[in-house]
């Protein structure tokens, strides 16, 4: 199964201003109560005023590229975005719905396949240690035996990640 983060929006979620090449934006991934995971792209100067509805899952910053350049860079950006989302999922421990744990597990499997992560030992106490190859930091990823219910739990959310 392949996963991708959708291309950057063309309008700032906080101000409504058009996003132009060269602008620095923060990509905010959140889950509104009762809804699917959403991504909002916010100009750097408006990120402090943007409060995502629901649970914040992660965020990363990037530069807006030209449309043609964006398409060419999208493949390289896909892996970087997945990696950034995975790392940002560990910035907060709050996970009342358990969706963050499922996303950590799914992204870890993908990033292991892409050699961004490497399993650093056997599963223990409900987690599997993964080494982030670039930083040498170890992350405790929930060891989940993925079931159809898990996929349904994040199913609507996977639209943002699935191609």
C-alpha positions as CSV (number, residue, x, y, z in Angstrom):
1,X,0.0,0.0,0.0
2,X,1.4,3.4,-1.0
3,X,0.9,6.6,1.1
4,X,1.3,10.2,0.2
5,X,0.5,13.6,1.7
6,X,-1.6,15.7,-0.7
7,X,0.1,18.5,-2.5
8,X,0.2,21.9,-0.8
9,X,-2.9,24.1,-1.0
10,X,-3.0,27.3,-3.0
11,X,-4.6,29.3,-0.2
12,X,-3.7,30.0,3.4
13,X,-6.1,28.4,5.8
14,X,-5.8,31.2,8.3
15,X,-5.8,34.4,6.2
16,X,-7.3,33.2,2.9
17,X,-4.3,34.8,1.1
18,X,-3.1,33.1,-2.1
19,X,0.1,31.0,-1.5
20,X,2.8,32.0,-3.9
21,X,6.1,30.4,-4.9
22,X,8.7,31.2,-2.2
23,X,6.2,31.6,0.6
24,X,7.0,29.6,3.8
25,X,4.0,27.7,5.1
26,X,3.4,25.4,8.0
27,X,1.4,22.3,7.1
28,X,-0.9,21.4,10.0
29,X,-2.4,17.9,10.2
30,X,-5.4,17.7,12.6
31,X,-8.5,15.6,13.2
32,X,-11.8,17.5,13.9
33,X,-14.1,15.9,16.4
34,X,-16.2,13.4,14.5
35,X,-14.4,14.1,11.2
36,X,-11.6,12.7,9.1
37,X,-8.0,13.9,9.3
38,X,-7.4,17.2,7.5
39,X,-4.4,19.2,6.4
40,X,-4.3,23.0,6.5
41,X,-1.5,25.0,4.9
42,X,-0.8,28.2,6.8
43,X,1.5,31.1,5.9
44,X,4.4,31.3,8.4
45,X,3.3,34.8,9.6
46,X,-0.2,33.5,10.4
47,X,0.6,30.2,12.1
48,X,0.4,31.6,15.6
49,X,-3.2,32.7,15.1
50,X,-4.3,29.4,13.5
51,X,-5.9,27.0,15.9
52,X,-6.9,23.8,14.2
53,X,-10.2,22.4,15.2
54,X,-9.9,19.1,17.1
55,X,-6.8,17.1,17.8
56,X,-3.5,18.4,16.4
57,X,-1.6,15.4,14.9
58,X,1.5,17.0,13.5
59,X,3.0,19.9,11.6
60,X,6.0,20.7,9.4
61,X,7.3,23.7,7.5
62,X,8.1,23.9,3.8
63,X,8.5,26.4,0.9
64,X,5.8,26.7,-1.8
65,X,7.1,25.8,-5.2
66,X,6.0,26.7,-8.7
67,X,3.2,24.5,-9.9
68,X,5.3,22.6,-12.5
69,X,8.2,22.5,-10.2
70,X,5.8,21.4,-7.4
71,X,4.8,18.4,-9.5
72,X,8.4,17.4,-10.2
73,X,9.4,17.9,-6.6
74,X,6.3,16.1,-5.3
75,X,7.8,12.7,-5.5
76,X,10.8,13.7,-3.4
77,X,8.6,15.7,-1.1
78,X,6.2,12.7,-0.5
79,X,8.8,10.8,1.4
80,X,10.0,13.9,3.3
81,X,6.4,14.8,4.2
82,X,5.7,11.3,5.4
83,X,8.9,11.3,7.4
84,X,8.0,14.8,8.9
85,X,4.5,13.7,9.7
86,X,5.8,10.5,11.4
87,X,8.3,12.6,13.5
88,X,5.7,15.2,14.4
89,X,3.3,12.5,15.7
90,X,5.8,12.0,18.6
91,X,5.7,15.7,19.7
92,X,2.5,15.2,21.7
93,X,1.5,12.1,23.7
94,X,-2.3,12.9,23.7
95,X,-4.1,10.3,21.7
96,X,-7.6,9.8,23.1
97,X,-9.0,8.1,19.9
98,X,-6.0,5.9,19.3
99,X,-5.7,7.2,15.7
100,X,-2.2,8.7,16.3
101,X,-1.0,5.2,17.3
102,X,-2.4,3.6,14.2
103,X,-0.8,6.3,12.0
104,X,2.5,5.9,13.7
105,X,2.4,2.2,13.0
106,X,1.4,2.6,9.4
107,X,4.0,5.3,8.7
108,X,6.7,3.3,10.4
109,X,6.0,0.4,8.1
110,X,6.2,2.6,5.1
111,X,9.3,4.4,6.2
112,X,11.0,1.1,7.1
113,X,10.4,0.0,3.6
114,X,11.9,3.2,2.3
115,X,14.9,2.7,4.6
116,X,14.2,5.9,6.5
117,X,13.6,3.9,9.7
118,X,15.1,0.6,10.8
119,X,13.7,-1.7,13.4
120,X,16.1,-1.5,16.4
121,X,14.9,-4.5,18.3
122,X,12.0,-6.8,19.0
123,X,8.6,-5.6,20.1
124,X,8.5,-5.1,23.9
125,X,5.7,-3.8,26.2
126,X,3.4,-3.0,23.3
127,X,5.9,-1.0,21.3
128,X,8.6,-1.7,18.6
129,X,11.8,0.4,18.7
130,X,12.6,2.0,15.3
131,X,15.8,3.9,14.6
132,X,15.5,7.0,12.6
133,X,18.5,6.5,10.3
134,X,19.3,10.2,9.7
135,X,19.2,11.3,13.4
136,X,20.0,8.0,15.1
137,X,17.1,8.7,17.4
138,X,15.0,5.7,18.5
139,X,11.2,6.0,18.5
140,X,8.8,3.6,20.3
141,X,6.2,2.8,17.8
142,X,3.0,1.1,19.0
143,X,3.1,-2.6,18.0
144,X,-0.3,-3.0,16.5
145,X,-1.6,-6.1,14.8
146,X,-3.5,-4.1,12.1
147,X,-7.1,-5.2,11.8
148,X,-9.8,-3.9,9.5
149,X,-11.2,-1.9,12.4
150,X,-7.9,0.0,12.6
151,X,-8.1,0.9,9.0
152,X,-11.7,1.9,9.3
153,X,-10.8,4.0,12.4
154,X,-8.4,6.1,10.3
155,X,-10.0,5.3,6.9
156,X,-11.3,8.8,6.2
157,X,-8.0,10.1,7.4
158,X,-6.1,8.0,4.9
159,X,-7.5,10.1,2.0
160,X,-5.0,12.7,3.0
161,X,-2.2,10.1,3.0
162,X,-3.2,7.7,0.3
163,X,-2.7,8.2,-3.3
